[in-house]
Structures are given as structure tokens and as C-alpha cells.
């Protein structure tokens, strides 16, 4: 059972650090393992645009890997690459058995590619390796965490889910500025949350009806 802290409050638009602090305040100063797993994934995804580490997002926006002939680009005398066009990609949001993932797929002519391709004159990247470029972010076990929230979660759990949604939206917006995102589909975090919310309400309604019917039967007896 979670402990409570009279002074613990969650800001209206909290950062991940503030959500984690609040979670500790209402949980005896600890972060439960399941919460910590999801929060760590959210933190890692959030840091993709800020940290200097190599990642899939930085690989696909690296102009040195763009097909300059197709994109009407050139490299100036200072080594800076300029392109009239940006490479096309399709973004797909998906929940797998591992959690939520954001996938990217390049185009060759008018078809998406999901295999390793290098030096193909019809593809807008010089090299595409799905192993290191397809999965842009992953939030481990988020689908199960959302289900857990509707069973016995708290305010901090909900805040973490909403923050994860904001992080994904921020990354997608960044990619839409840097690349030519011609397709964005799949199941969003918000959509799964709302689906679970409807299921939770339906289950609650069924329980309420069952209680009413039980009460009526007892009255008849």
C-alpha cells in the first residue's frame, strides 16, 4: 500500500524528474520496479534529441548518409551539405510484446523499404540498415503499464503515461521538421490509453449492474 505525503503535489505540466519525485513521496521514498522500468525508457527516449550519443534518430537525419543526387543536394567548400529536398520516411507507431515503439521506413520510388539497402539510386538514403535505423524509440512494457494503471495505479502513474505521449509527440514533430514525413500511422499512446479507459469503465458498469441485480434478488427473497 502506498504511503501519502501531505505536502506532495504534482505540477500541472510536470517534468519527468518532478513525476519521479512525486512518485517517491507517495510510495515511501521508493520507485516501484515496474514504474522504474517505464520511467527509464521514457527518460532514454526524451534524451535522444539532447544527448550526443549515437542513435537511430541521429542516423536518419545525418545528411552525410543522404542520396544527394536524388535530393538535389551538394556539399559546399566548407564541407556543409545543402539539400533542396529532404528524404521521405514513413513513421509507424506500434505496440509490440516489448512495449511501444516508433518505427521509420524509407522510400524507394513510391514504396517503403524494410530491408538492408546500400547504394541504390532509387532510395533517398545512401545506406539503410533496419537493425540500427528502423526502431527510433521504445518505451518498454508501456502497454502493460497502462493496463496496470487502470487496475490499481495512482496519479504519478497517469502522469508518466501522459508524459510518455508528450515525448513521442515531440520526437515526431522534430522528425517532421528535419525530414519529409509522408506517412504517420499506427496506434498512439493516447489511443491505447483511451481504449483501456473505455474497457475499464465498461467493466465498472458491469460490476455496478451486477450489484444492483444482486440487491434486487436479495430484496425479492
PyMOL commands that set and color helices and strands:
alter all, ss='L'
color gray80, all
select helices_A, chain A and resi 16-25+33-49+56-60+63-65+68-71+130-133+142-152+155-178+189-220
alter helices_A, ss='H'
color red, helices_A
select strands_A, chain A and resi 73-75+81-83+88-96+99-108+111-113+117-118+127-128+135-140+180-186
alter strands_A, ss='S'
color yellow, strands_A
deselect
rebuild
show_as cartoon
